[in-house]
Amino acid sequence: MKPFHIEPGMLTMRGVFYPTGYMILMFPGEQDARNAMQKLVDDGIDEGEVSLVSPQMFQEEVARTVGNADIPLPSAGTEADTVRKFTELASQGHFALMIHAPSAKESDRVMALLEGTNMSYGQKYRHLVIEDLET
């Protein structure tokens, strides 16, 4: 498992979390997230492409990126709202998996492997588009 940290390329020009090529999948608890991660690794997903993000880490690292994103005008995109949704779930104890899956084929494979898991919310950050994900 790769340690989670925000790299400069994971932020918009306004400094909001937007990790292009990554999937952020939320799970109601740590064990749900760990079980999903193990399922991915067991089925051949490179462990170095997956990070487990605790609620505390999400609050400390990701939530702060929203800052003043909507000042003086609301953002043209949904990146700030998406971070707020992740932050709300993290405040309820949800853990996240951050998975590097730049191609549609890779993200489709991840979603197929996680079908039937207890995922509470998921997004795929593509260039200029945030895609809703469901299992």
N, CA, C and O atoms as CSV, one atom per row, in Angstrom:
chain,resi,resn,atom,element,x,y,z
A,1,MET,N,N,0.852,-1.172,0.000
A,1,MET,CA,C,0.000,0.000,0.000
A,1,MET,C,C,0.898,1.235,0.000
A,1,MET,O,O,1.894,1.309,0.719
A,2,LYS,N,N,0.516,2.180,-0.815
A,2,LYS,CA,C,1.259,3.430,-0.929
A,2,LYS,C,C,0.755,4.417,0.127
A,2,LYS,O,O,-0.455,4.595,0.268
A,3,PRO,N,N,1.658,5.060,0.869
A,3,PRO,CA,C,1.206,6.073,1.836
A,3,PRO,C,C,0.510,7.227,1.120
A,3,PRO,O,O,0.920,7.635,0.034
A,4,PHE,N,N,-0.534,7.740,1.734
A,4,PHE,CA,C,-1.271,8.849,1.134
A,4,PHE,C,C,-0.584,10.168,1.419
A,4,PHE,O,O,-0.211,10.459,2.556
A,5,HIS,N,N,-0.426,10.946,0.393
A,5,HIS,CA,C,-0.031,12.344,0.532
A,5,HIS,C,C,-0.433,13.074,-0.740
A,5,HIS,O,O,-0.438,12.497,-1.828
A,6,ILE,N,N,-0.765,14.326,-0.594
A,6,ILE,CA,C,-1.171,15.138,-1.737
A,6,ILE,C,C,0.074,15.671,-2.428
A,6,ILE,O,O,0.925,16.309,-1.808
A,7,GLU,N,N,0.162,15.401,-3.704
A,7,GLU,CA,C,1.255,15.907,-4.529
A,7,GLU,C,C,0.765,17.155,-5.255
A,7,GLU,O,O,-0.439,17.302,-5.467
A,8,PRO,N,N,1.667,18.060,-5.642
A,8,PRO,CA,C,1.250,19.303,-6.311
A,8,PRO,C,C,0.353,19.084,-7.530
A,8,PRO,O,O,-0.546,19.889,-7.776
A,9,GLY,N,N,0.570,18.033,-8.286
A,9,GLY,CA,C,-0.258,17.763,-9.459
A,9,GLY,C,C,-1.660,17.293,-9.134
A,9,GLY,O,O,-2.464,17.086,-10.043
A,10,MET,N,N,-1.977,17.117,-7.850
A,10,MET,CA,C,-3.306,16.666,-7.431
A,10,MET,C,C,-4.205,17.820,-7.026
A,10,MET,O,O,-5.257,17.612,-6.420
A,11,LEU,N,N,-3.793,19.037,-7.358
A,11,LEU,CA,C,-4.558,20.227,-6.999
A,11,LEU,C,C,-4.868,21.045,-8.249
A,11,LEU,O,O,-4.095,21.063,-9.207
A,12,THR,N,N,-6.002,21.713,-8.219
A,12,THR,CA,C,-6.339,22.629,-9.308
A,12,THR,C,C,-5.490,23.892,-9.171
A,12,THR,O,O,-4.743,24.041,-8.204
A,13,MET,N,N,-5.605,24.789,-10.132
A,13,MET,CA,C,-4.874,26.056,-10.046
A,13,MET,C,C,-5.295,26.849,-8.821
A,13,MET,O,O,-4.517,27.657,-8.312
A,14,ARG,N,N,-6.514,26.633,-8.340
A,14,ARG,CA,C,-7.003,27.319,-7.145
A,14,ARG,C,C,-6.646,26.564,-5.870
A,14,ARG,O,O,-6.986,26.999,-4.770
A,15,GLY,N,N,-5.954,25.424,-6.020
A,15,GLY,CA,C,-5.489,24.674,-4.859
A,15,GLY,C,C,-6.461,23.651,-4.305
A,15,GLY,O,O,-6.249,23.138,-3.206
A,16,VAL,N,N,-7.533,23.336,-5.045
A,16,VAL,CA,C,-8.529,22.366,-4.589
A,16,VAL,C,C,-8.108,20.962,-5.031
A,16,VAL,O,O,-7.598,20.773,-6.135
A,17,PHE,N,N,-8.326,19.993,-4.160
A,17,PHE,CA,C,-8.002,18.588,-4.433
A,17,PHE,C,C,-8.688,18.130,-5.710
A,17,PHE,O,O,-9.913,18.183,-5.816
A,18,TYR,N,N,-7.896,17.681,-6.683
A,18,TYR,CA,C,-8.400,17.178,-7.961
A,18,TYR,C,C,-7.335,16.253,-8.545
A,18,TYR,O,O,-6.584,16.646,-9.438
A,19,PRO,N,N,-7.274,15.009,-8.029
A,19,PRO,CA,C,-6.221,14.084,-8.453
A,19,PRO,C,C,-6.558,13.365,-9.766
A,19,PRO,O,O,-7.056,12.239,-9.754
A,20,THR,N,N,-6.289,14.007,-10.865
A,20,THR,CA,C,-6.605,13.454,-12.182
A,20,THR,C,C,-5.997,12.060,-12.330
A,20,THR,O,O,-4.823,11.839,-12.033
A,21,GLY,N,N,-6.825,11.131,-12.795
A,21,GLY,CA,C,-6.380,9.756,-13.008
A,21,GLY,C,C,-6.552,8.858,-11.803
A,21,GLY,O,O,-6.143,7.697,-11.822
A,22,TYR,N,N,-7.156,9.389,-10.757
A,22,TYR,CA,C,-7.367,8.610,-9.534
A,22,TYR,C,C,-8.843,8.388,-9.275
A,22,TYR,O,O,-9.696,9.177,-9.683
A,23,MET,N,N,-9.121,7.293,-8.586
A,23,MET,CA,C,-10.450,6.997,-8.073
A,23,MET,C,C,-10.389,7.205,-6.567
A,23,MET,O,O,-9.424,6.797,-5.920
A,24,ILE,N,N,-11.407,7.833,-6.014
A,24,ILE,CA,C,-11.551,7.956,-4.565
A,24,ILE,C,C,-12.826,7.192,-4.216
A,24,ILE,O,O,-13.925,7.562,-4.630
A,25,LEU,N,N,-12.656,6.128,-3.451
A,25,LEU,CA,C,-13.788,5.285,-3.074
A,25,LEU,C,C,-13.910,5.293,-1.555
A,25,LEU,O,O,-12.954,4.987,-0.843
A,26,MET,N,N,-15.090,5.644,-1.072
A,26,MET,CA,C,-15.341,5.749,0.364
A,26,MET,C,C,-16.071,4.495,0.859
A,26,MET,O,O,-16.910,3.919,0.168
A,27,PHE,N,N,-15.711,4.098,2.093
A,27,PHE,CA,C,-16.309,2.936,2.734
A,27,PHE,C,C,-16.687,3.308,4.165
A,27,PHE,O,O,-15.993,4.100,4.801
A,28,PRO,N,N,-17.792,2.738,4.681
A,28,PRO,CA,C,-18.290,3.140,6.001
A,28,PRO,C,C,-17.324,2.927,7.159
A,28,PRO,O,O,-17.446,3.593,8.187
A,29,GLY,N,N,-16.381,2.027,7.019
A,29,GLY,CA,C,-15.453,1.774,8.113
A,29,GLY,C,C,-14.106,1.294,7.599
A,29,GLY,O,O,-13.946,0.977,6.420
A,30,GLU,N,N,-13.147,1.249,8.504
A,30,GLU,CA,C,-11.790,0.848,8.129
A,30,GLU,C,C,-11.748,-0.579,7.588
A,30,GLU,O,O,-11.085,-0.846,6.586
A,31,GLN,N,N,-12.453,-1.492,8.248
A,31,GLN,CA,C,-12.397,-2.887,7.791
A,31,GLN,C,C,-13.006,-3.039,6.400
A,31,GLN,O,O,-12.505,-3.821,5.592
A,32,ASP,N,N,-14.082,-2.301,6.108
A,32,ASP,CA,C,-14.671,-2.345,4.762
A,32,ASP,C,C,-13.641,-1.910,3.720
A,32,ASP,O,O,-13.505,-2.545,2.674
A,33,ALA,N,N,-12.921,-0.834,4.006
A,33,ALA,CA,C,-11.909,-0.320,3.079
A,33,ALA,C,C,-10.756,-1.311,2.936
A,33,ALA,O,O,-10.275,-1.555,1.829
A,34,ARG,N,N,-10.315,-1.880,4.056
A,34,ARG,CA,C,-9.210,-2.855,3.998
A,34,ARG,C,C,-9.620,-4.121,3.236
A,34,ARG,O,O,-8.823,-4.680,2.482
A,35,ASN,N,N,-10.858,-4.567,3.433
A,35,ASN,CA,C,-11.348,-5.737,2.699
A,35,ASN,C,C,-11.382,-5.457,1.193
A,35,ASN,O,O,-10.999,-6.307,0.389
A,36,ALA,N,N,-11.838,-4.269,0.822
A,36,ALA,CA,C,-11.878,-3.897,-0.599
A,36,ALA,C,C,-10.458,-3.832,-1.167
A,36,ALA,O,O,-10.206,-4.308,-2.274
A,37,MET,N,N,-9.536,-3.241,-0.407
A,37,MET,CA,C,-8.157,-3.143,-0.863
A,37,MET,C,C,-7.561,-4.544,-1.036
A,37,MET,O,O,-6.867,-4.800,-2.020
A,38,GLN,N,N,-7.820,-5.435,-0.109
A,38,GLN,CA,C,-7.295,-6.799,-0.216
A,38,GLN,C,C,-7.867,-7.502,-1.439
A,38,GLN,O,O,-7.158,-8.231,-2.133
A,39,LYS,N,N,-9.132,-7.284,-1.695
A,39,LYS,CA,C,-9.774,-7.877,-2.875
A,39,LYS,C,C,-9.076,-7.399,-4.149
A,39,LYS,O,O,-8.821,-8.196,-5.052
A,40,LEU,N,N,-8.772,-6.117,-4.223
A,40,LEU,CA,C,-8.078,-5.583,-5.394
A,40,LEU,C,C,-6.690,-6.197,-5.549
A,40,LEU,O,O,-6.311,-6.628,-6.638
A,41,VAL,N,N,-5.941,-6.233,-4.458
A,41,VAL,CA,C,-4.573,-6.763,-4.492
A,41,VAL,C,C,-4.593,-8.252,-4.847
A,41,VAL,O,O,-3.772,-8.715,-5.639
A,42,ASP,N,N,-5.534,-9.000,-4.259
A,42,ASP,CA,C,-5.648,-10.434,-4.552
A,42,ASP,C,C,-5.947,-10.690,-6.021
A,42,ASP,O,O,-5.574,-11.729,-6.566
A,43,ASP,N,N,-6.625,-9.734,-6.664
A,43,ASP,CA,C,-6.982,-9.891,-8.074
A,43,ASP,C,C,-6.012,-9.180,-9.016
A,43,ASP,O,O,-6.332,-8.950,-10.182
A,44,GLY,N,N,-4.824,-8.830,-8.510
A,44,GLY,CA,C,-3.767,-8.353,-9.393
A,44,GLY,C,C,-3.569,-6.862,-9.509
A,44,GLY,O,O,-2.726,-6.423,-10.291
A,45,ILE,N,N,-4.316,-6.058,-8.758
A,45,ILE,CA,C,-4.075,-4.621,-8.760
A,45,ILE,C,C,-2.795,-4.368,-7.959
A,45,ILE,O,O,-2.651,-4.871,-6.845
A,46,ASP,N,N,-1.883,-3.604,-8.514
A,46,ASP,CA,C,-0.606,-3.304,-7.855
A,46,ASP,C,C,-0.856,-2.563,-6.548
A,46,ASP,O,O,-1.467,-1.495,-6.541
A,47,GLU,N,N,-0.386,-3.127,-5.450
A,47,GLU,CA,C,-0.575,-2.528,-4.127
A,47,GLU,C,C,0.000,-1.113,-4.062
A,47,GLU,O,O,-0.475,-0.284,-3.286
A,48,GLY,N,N,1.013,-0.839,-4.870
A,48,GLY,CA,C,1.618,0.487,-4.917
A,48,GLY,C,C,0.750,1.536,-5.576
A,48,GLY,O,O,1.091,2.719,-5.572
A,49,GLU,N,N,-0.367,1.119,-6.142
A,49,GLU,CA,C,-1.302,2.050,-6.788
A,49,GLU,C,C,-2.482,2.387,-5.887
A,49,GLU,O,O,-3.388,3.111,-6.300
A,50,VAL,N,N,-2.484,1.871,-4.662
A,50,VAL,CA,C,-3.622,2.041,-3.746
A,50,VAL,C,C,-3.151,2.656,-2.432
A,50,VAL,O,O,-2.159,2.218,-1.848
A,51,SER,N,N,-3.869,3.670,-1.978
A,51,SER,CA,C,-3.623,4.285,-0.668
A,51,SER,C,C,-4.881,4.181,0.170
A,51,SER,O,O,-5.992,4.371,-0.325
A,52,LEU,N,N,-4.694,3.875,1.452
A,52,LEU,CA,C,-5.788,3.899,2.413
A,52,LEU,C,C,-5.750,5.260,3.094
A,52,LEU,O,O,-4.712,5.681,3.607
A,53,VAL,N,N,-6.889,5.943,3.095
A,53,VAL,CA,C,-6.950,7.286,3.672
A,53,VAL,C,C,-7.931,7.262,4.844
A,53,VAL,O,O,-9.123,7.008,4.666
A,54,SER,N,N,-7.415,7.527,6.032
A,54,SER,CA,C,-8.250,7.535,7.232
A,54,SER,C,C,-9.114,8.795,7.249
A,54,SER,O,O,-8.809,9.768,6.559
A,55,PRO,N,N,-10.191,8.779,8.036
A,55,PRO,CA,C,-11.007,9.990,8.164
A,55,PRO,C,C,-10.183,11.178,8.651
A,55,PRO,O,O,-10.354,12.296,8.165
A,56,GLN,N,N,-9.297,10.940,9.603
A,56,GLN,CA,C,-8.465,12.019,10.132
A,56,GLN,C,C,-7.564,12.601,9.050
A,56,GLN,O,O,-7.436,13.820,8.934
A,57,MET,N,N,-6.941,11.736,8.260
A,57,MET,CA,C,-6.061,12.191,7.179
A,57,MET,C,C,-6.865,12.967,6.140
A,57,MET,O,O,-6.399,13.972,5.604
A,58,PHE,N,N,-8.072,12.492,5.862
A,58,PHE,CA,C,-8.914,13.204,4.901
A,58,PHE,C,C,-9.217,14.613,5.407
A,58,PHE,O,O,-9.149,15.588,4.658
A,59,GLN,N,N,-9.555,14.698,6.701
A,59,GLN,CA,C,-9.865,16.004,7.287
A,59,GLN,C,C,-8.646,16.927,7.263
A,59,GLN,O,O,-8.762,18.114,6.955
A,60,GLU,N,N,-7.482,16.373,7.589
A,60,GLU,CA,C,-6.273,17.193,7.689
A,60,GLU,C,C,-5.695,17.587,6.332
A,60,GLU,O,O,-5.230,18.713,6.160
A,61,GLU,N,N,-5.722,16.670,5.376
A,61,GLU,CA,C,-5.038,16.904,4.109
A,61,GLU,C,C,-5.960,17.372,2.984
A,61,GLU,O,O,-5.619,18.296,2.246
A,62,VAL,N,N,-7.113,16.747,2.852
A,62,VAL,CA,C,-7.977,17.014,1.702
A,62,VAL,C,C,-8.961,18.144,1.977
A,62,VAL,O,O,-9.124,19.037,1.145
A,63,ALA,N,N,-9.619,18.116,3.133
A,63,ALA,CA,C,-10.655,19.123,3.428
A,63,ALA,C,C,-10.111,20.537,3.364
A,63,ALA,O,O,-10.803,21.448,2.907
A,64,ARG,N,N,-8.889,20.730,3.812
A,64,ARG,CA,C,-8.316,22.079,3.839
A,64,ARG,C,C,-8.095,22.661,2.443
A,64,ARG,O,O,-7.926,23.872,2.302
A,65,THR,N,N,-8.093,21.807,1.401
A,65,THR,CA,C,-7.835,22.322,0.051
A,65,THR,C,C,-8.991,23.151,-0.494
A,65,THR,O,O,-8.805,23.918,-1.439
A,66,VAL,N,N,-10.177,23.010,0.083
A,66,VAL,CA,C,-11.316,23.804,-0.396
A,66,VAL,C,C,-11.087,25.272,-0.073
A,66,VAL,O,O,-11.316,26.140,-0.915
A,67,GLY,N,N,-10.633,25.553,1.154
A,67,GLY,CA,C,-10.292,26.923,1.542
A,67,GLY,C,C,-11.287,27.940,1.048
A,67,GLY,O,O,-12.469,27.886,1.388
A,68,ASN,N,N,-10.810,28.867,0.245
A,68,ASN,CA,C,-11.635,29.942,-0.314
A,68,ASN,C,C,-11.947,29.707,-1.776
A,68,ASN,O,O,-12.035,30.662,-2.548
A,69,ALA,N,N,-12.114,28.464,-2.171
A,69,ALA,CA,C,-12.321,28.121,-3.577
A,69,ALA,C,C,-13.527,28.819,-4.198
A,69,ALA,O,O,-13.556,29.046,-5.408
A,70,ASP,N,N,-14.509,29.155,-3.389
A,70,ASP,CA,C,-15.723,29.770,-3.915
A,70,ASP,C,C,-15.751,31.287,-3.741
A,70,ASP,O,O,-16.795,31.912,-3.931
A,71,ILE,N,N,-14.610,31.884,-3.380
A,71,ILE,CA,C,-14.538,33.332,-3.188
A,71,ILE,C,C,-13.631,33.917,-4.257
A,71,ILE,O,O,-12.529,33.394,-4.418
A,72,PRO,N,N,-13.983,34.926,-4.979
A,72,PRO,CA,C,-15.175,35.746,-4.819
A,72,PRO,C,C,-16.395,35.181,-5.529
A,72,PRO,O,O,-17.517,35.611,-5.263
A,73,LEU,N,N,-16.190,34.213,-6.435
A,73,LEU,CA,C,-17.313,33.628,-7.164
A,73,LEU,C,C,-17.291,32.119,-6.999
A,73,LEU,O,O,-16.231,31.534,-6.775
A,74,PRO,N,N,-18.458,31.480,-7.107
A,74,PRO,CA,C,-18.476,30.025,-7.033
A,74,PRO,C,C,-17.611,29.419,-8.135
A,74,PRO,O,O,-17.489,29.981,-9.223
A,75,SER,N,N,-17.022,28.281,-7.843
A,75,SER,CA,C,-16.211,27.572,-8.825
A,75,SER,C,C,-17.069,27.164,-10.007
A,75,SER,O,O,-18.249,26.849,-9.850
A,76,ALA,N,N,-16.473,27.171,-11.190
A,76,ALA,CA,C,-17.191,26.745,-12.390
A,76,ALA,C,C,-17.400,25.238,-12.394
A,76,ALA,O,O,-18.314,24.744,-13.055
A,77,GLY,N,N,-16.572,24.503,-11.670
A,77,GLY,CA,C,-16.672,23.053,-11.609
A,77,GLY,C,C,-17.259,22.580,-10.298
A,77,GLY,O,O,-17.756,23.370,-9.495
A,78,THR,N,N,-17.191,21.274,-10.096
A,78,THR,CA,C,-17.766,20.678,-8.887
A,78,THR,C,C,-16.700,20.186,-7.918
A,78,THR,O,O,-17.022,19.509,-6.941
A,79,GLU,N,N,-15.429,20.516,-8.175
A,79,GLU,CA,C,-14.361,19.959,-7.338
A,79,GLU,C,C,-14.503,20.329,-5.868
A,79,GLU,O,O,-14.261,19.481,-5.010
A,80,ALA,N,N,-14.882,21.551,-5.546
A,80,ALA,CA,C,-15.038,21.947,-4.141
A,80,ALA,C,C,-16.206,21.191,-3.501
A,80,ALA,O,O,-16.098,20.737,-2.362
A,81,ASP,N,N,-17.313,21.055,-4.220
A,81,ASP,CA,C,-18.456,20.315,-3.694
A,81,ASP,C,C,-18.117,18.843,-3.477
A,81,ASP,O,O,-18.569,18.227,-2.511
A,82,THR,N,N,-17.323,18.290,-4.377
A,82,THR,CA,C,-16.920,16.890,-4.239
A,82,THR,C,C,-16.057,16.708,-2.997
A,82,THR,O,O,-16.244,15.749,-2.248
A,83,VAL,N,N,-15.123,17.612,-2.774
A,83,VAL,CA,C,-14.299,17.541,-1.559
A,83,VAL,C,C,-15.182,17.669,-0.323
A,83,VAL,O,O,-14.959,16.978,0.671
A,84,ARG,N,N,-16.170,18.536,-0.375
A,84,ARG,CA,C,-17.076,18.691,0.776
A,84,ARG,C,C,-17.846,17.398,1.053
A,84,ARG,O,O,-18.052,17.040,2.213
A,85,LYS,N,N,-18.267,16.705,0.014
A,85,LYS,CA,C,-18.981,15.433,0.182
A,85,LYS,C,C,-18.057,14.399,0.821
A,85,LYS,O,O,-18.453,13.710,1.761
A,86,PHE,N,N,-16.823,14.285,0.313
A,86,PHE,CA,C,-15.850,13.369,0.911
A,86,PHE,C,C,-15.609,13.723,2.380
A,86,PHE,O,O,-15.540,12.842,3.237
A,87,THR,N,N,-15.482,15.008,2.655
A,87,THR,CA,C,-15.206,15.479,4.014
A,87,THR,C,C,-16.365,15.157,4.946
A,87,THR,O,O,-16.153,14.767,6.094
A,88,GLU,N,N,-17.581,15.318,4.459
A,88,GLU,CA,C,-18.763,14.979,5.258
A,88,GLU,C,C,-18.747,13.502,5.632
A,88,GLU,O,O,-19.003,13.146,6.782
A,89,LEU,N,N,-18.446,12.644,4.662
A,89,LEU,CA,C,-18.387,11.208,4.943
A,89,LEU,C,C,-17.236,10.887,5.898
A,89,LEU,O,O,-17.392,10.068,6.803
A,90,ALA,N,N,-16.089,11.523,5.700
A,90,ALA,CA,C,-14.952,11.303,6.598
A,90,ALA,C,C,-15.312,11.709,8.019
A,90,ALA,O,O,-14.893,11.053,8.973
A,91,SER,N,N,-16.083,12.781,8.174
A,91,SER,CA,C,-16.481,13.220,9.520
A,91,SER,C,C,-17.409,12.212,10.190
A,91,SER,O,O,-17.580,12.232,11.409
A,92,GLN,N,N,-18.010,11.327,9.387
A,92,GLN,CA,C,-18.863,10.261,9.914
A,92,GLN,C,C,-18.086,8.957,10.111
A,92,GLN,O,O,-18.667,7.931,10.465
A,93,GLY,N,N,-16.764,9.004,9.877
A,93,GLY,CA,C,-15.927,7.832,10.100
A,93,GLY,C,C,-15.609,7.002,8.870
A,93,GLY,O,O,-15.018,5.929,8.988
A,94,HIS,N,N,-15.991,7.477,7.691
A,94,HIS,CA,C,-15.721,6.719,6.466
A,94,HIS,C,C,-14.234,6.786,6.106
A,94,HIS,O,O,-13.595,7.830,6.232
A,95,PHE,N,N,-13.706,5.656,5.659
A,95,PHE,CA,C,-12.337,5.551,5.165
A,95,PHE,C,C,-12.389,5.582,3.645
A,95,PHE,O,O,-13.418,5.268,3.047
A,96,ALA,N,N,-11.282,5.961,3.022
A,96,ALA,CA,C,-11.223,6.029,1.565
A,96,ALA,C,C,-10.084,5.166,1.039
A,96,ALA,O,O,-9.070,4.959,1.706
A,97,LEU,N,N,-10.284,4.673,-0.172
A,97,LEU,CA,C,-9.204,4.118,-0.962
A,97,LEU,C,C,-8.968,5.092,-2.103
A,97,LEU,O,O,-9.907,5.505,-2.783
A,98,MET,N,N,-7.723,5.453,-2.307
A,98,MET,CA,C,-7.346,6.292,-3.441
A,98,MET,C,C,-6.553,5.394,-4.368
A,98,MET,O,O,-5.481,4.905,-4.011
A,99,ILE,N,N,-7.086,5.182,-5.562
A,99,ILE,CA,C,-6.526,4.197,-6.490
A,99,ILE,C,C,-6.115,4.893,-7.780
A,99,ILE,O,O,-6.920,5.575,-8.413
A,100,HIS,N,N,-4.867,4.717,-8.158
A,100,HIS,CA,C,-4.402,5.278,-9.427
A,100,HIS,C,C,-4.891,4.365,-10.543
A,100,HIS,O,O,-4.454,3.220,-10.657
A,101,ALA,N,N,-5.799,4.879,-11.364
A,101,ALA,CA,C,-6.404,4.130,-12.465
A,101,ALA,C,C,-6.665,5.116,-13.598
A,101,ALA,O,O,-7.813,5.495,-13.832
A,102,PRO,N,N,-5.610,5.539,-14.310
A,102,PRO,CA,C,-5.768,6.607,-15.292
A,102,PRO,C,C,-6.652,6.274,-16.492
A,102,PRO,O,O,-7.281,7.172,-17.054
A,103,SER,N,N,-6.714,5.025,-16.891
A,103,SER,CA,C,-7.522,4.699,-18.072
A,103,SER,C,C,-8.907,4.200,-17.662
A,103,SER,O,O,-9.113,3.737,-16.541
A,104,ALA,N,N,-9.840,4.306,-18.590
A,104,ALA,CA,C,-11.195,3.802,-18.358
A,104,ALA,C,C,-11.156,2.293,-18.129
A,104,ALA,O,O,-11.908,1.766,-17.309
A,105,LYS,N,N,-10.286,1.606,-18.848
A,105,LYS,CA,C,-10.162,0.151,-18.689
A,105,LYS,C,C,-9.751,-0.205,-17.263
A,105,LYS,O,O,-10.283,-1.150,-16.679
A,106,GLU,N,N,-8.803,0.552,-16.700
A,106,GLU,CA,C,-8.346,0.288,-15.331
A,106,GLU,C,C,-9.445,0.574,-14.310
A,106,GLU,O,O,-9.664,-0.220,-13.395
A,107,SER,N,N,-10.131,1.698,-14.464
A,107,SER,CA,C,-11.185,2.017,-13.488
A,107,SER,C,C,-12.366,1.064,-13.632
A,107,SER,O,O,-12.992,0.715,-12.630
A,108,ASP,N,N,-12.686,0.638,-14.846
A,108,ASP,CA,C,-13.749,-0.350,-15.034
A,108,ASP,C,C,-13.382,-1.668,-14.354
A,108,ASP,O,O,-14.239,-2.324,-13.761
A,109,ARG,N,N,-12.112,-2.054,-14.440
A,109,ARG,CA,C,-11.658,-3.288,-13.790
A,109,ARG,C,C,-11.810,-3.187,-12.277
A,109,ARG,O,O,-12.297,-4.118,-11.636
A,110,VAL,N,N,-11.395,-2.054,-11.703
A,110,VAL,CA,C,-11.525,-1.849,-10.256
A,110,VAL,C,C,-12.987,-1.960,-9.850
A,110,VAL,O,O,-13.312,-2.647,-8.881
A,111,MET,N,N,-13.862,-1.294,-10.578
A,111,MET,CA,C,-15.282,-1.311,-10.218
A,111,MET,C,C,-15.870,-2.718,-10.344
A,111,MET,O,O,-16.701,-3.112,-9.526
A,112,ALA,N,N,-15.453,-3.474,-11.353
A,112,ALA,CA,C,-15.941,-4.850,-11.503
A,112,ALA,C,C,-15.474,-5.704,-10.330
A,112,ALA,O,O,-16.242,-6.511,-9.806
A,113,LEU,N,N,-14.221,-5.531,-9.915
A,113,LEU,CA,C,-13.692,-6.304,-8.794
A,113,LEU,C,C,-14.390,-5.962,-7.479
A,113,LEU,O,O,-14.519,-6.816,-6.602
A,114,LEU,N,N,-14.838,-4.718,-7.344
A,114,LEU,CA,C,-15.458,-4.280,-6.094
A,114,LEU,C,C,-16.986,-4.377,-6.101
A,114,LEU,O,O,-17.649,-3.927,-5.166
A,115,GLU,N,N,-17.524,-4.956,-7.142
A,115,GLU,CA,C,-18.977,-5.109,-7.208
A,115,GLU,C,C,-19.467,-5.878,-5.983
A,115,GLU,O,O,-18.917,-6.920,-5.627
A,116,GLY,N,N,-20.502,-5.351,-5.349
A,116,GLY,CA,C,-21.074,-5.999,-4.174
A,116,GLY,C,C,-20.410,-5.617,-2.860
A,116,GLY,O,O,-20.826,-6.082,-1.799
A,117,THR,N,N,-19.375,-4.769,-2.916
A,117,THR,CA,C,-18.752,-4.322,-1.667
A,117,THR,C,C,-19.603,-3.232,-1.040
A,117,THR,O,O,-20.589,-2.782,-1.624
A,118,ASN,N,N,-19.218,-2.824,0.126
A,118,ASN,CA,C,-19.979,-1.841,0.889
A,118,ASN,C,C,-19.487,-0.414,0.631
A,118,ASN,O,O,-19.327,0.368,1.568
A,119,MET,N,N,-19.249,-0.079,-0.638
A,119,MET,CA,C,-18.771,1.264,-0.979
A,119,MET,C,C,-19.899,2.270,-0.764
A,119,MET,O,O,-21.018,2.066,-1.233
A,120,SER,N,N,-19.600,3.353,-0.055
A,120,SER,CA,C,-20.623,4.353,0.230
A,120,SER,C,C,-20.650,5.484,-0.796
A,120,SER,O,O,-21.694,6.101,-1.006
A,121,TYR,N,N,-19.519,5.762,-1.435
A,121,TYR,CA,C,-19.452,6.870,-2.389
A,121,TYR,C,C,-18.162,6.722,-3.183
A,121,TYR,O,O,-17.140,6.298,-2.643
A,122,GLY,N,N,-18.210,7.069,-4.454
A,122,GLY,CA,C,-17.005,6.988,-5.255
A,122,GLY,C,C,-16.984,7.991,-6.387
A,122,GLY,O,O,-18.017,8.331,-6.963
A,123,GLN,N,N,-15.786,8.456,-6.693
A,123,GLN,CA,C,-15.582,9.394,-7.799
A,123,GLN,C,C,-14.316,9.006,-8.549
A,123,GLN,O,O,-13.350,8.527,-7.956
A,124,LYS,N,N,-14.335,9.219,-9.849
A,124,LYS,CA,C,-13.146,9.058,-10.693
A,124,LYS,C,C,-12.825,10.434,-11.240
A,124,LYS,O,O,-13.661,11.072,-11.880
A,125,TYR,N,N,-11.609,10.884,-10.984
A,125,TYR,CA,C,-11.164,12.187,-11.456
A,125,TYR,C,C,-10.523,12.018,-12.825
A,125,TYR,O,O,-9.418,11.490,-12.949
A,126,ARG,N,N,-11.226,12.469,-13.839
A,126,ARG,CA,C,-10.688,12.464,-15.191
A,126,ARG,C,C,-10.316,13.893,-15.556
A,126,ARG,O,O,-10.667,14.835,-14.846
A,127,HIS,N,N,-9.623,14.044,-16.638
A,127,HIS,CA,C,-9.258,15.387,-17.089
A,127,HIS,C,C,-10.538,16.164,-17.372
A,127,HIS,O,O,-11.288,15.811,-18.283
A,128,LEU,N,N,-10.796,17.218,-16.599
A,128,LEU,CA,C,-11.939,18.127,-16.735
A,128,LEU,C,C,-13.287,17.545,-16.316
A,128,LEU,O,O,-14.297,18.240,-16.427
A,129,VAL,N,N,-13.348,16.290,-15.836
A,129,VAL,CA,C,-14.621,15.675,-15.463
A,129,VAL,C,C,-14.436,14.840,-14.203
A,129,VAL,O,O,-13.464,14.093,-14.081
A,130,ILE,N,N,-15.370,14.969,-13.269
A,130,ILE,CA,C,-15.432,14.069,-12.118
A,130,ILE,C,C,-16.606,13.132,-12.368
A,130,ILE,O,O,-17.743,13.576,-12.531
A,131,GLU,N,N,-16.325,11.840,-12.398
A,131,GLU,CA,C,-17.324,10.830,-12.751
A,131,GLU,C,C,-17.823,10.111,-11.506
A,131,GLU,O,O,-17.020,9.625,-10.709
A,132,ASP,N,N,-19.147,10.037,-11.329
A,132,ASP,CA,C,-19.744,9.283,-10.231
A,132,ASP,C,C,-19.522,7.799,-10.473
A,132,ASP,O,O,-19.620,7.326,-11.605
A,133,LEU,N,N,-19.222,7.066,-9.407
A,133,LEU,CA,C,-19.002,5.622,-9.489
A,133,LEU,C,C,-19.937,4.911,-8.531
A,133,LEU,O,O,-20.172,5.383,-7.419
A,134,GLU,N,N,-20.471,3.779,-8.960
A,134,GLU,CA,C,-21.342,2.959,-8.133
A,134,GLU,C,C,-21.026,1.507,-8.352
A,134,GLU,O,O,-20.674,1.102,-9.459
A,135,THR,N,N,-21.152,0.697,-7.279
A,135,THR,CA,C,-20.975,-0.744,-7.428
A,135,THR,C,C,-22.322,-1.411,-7.479
A,135,THR,O,O,-22.401,-2.633,-7.603
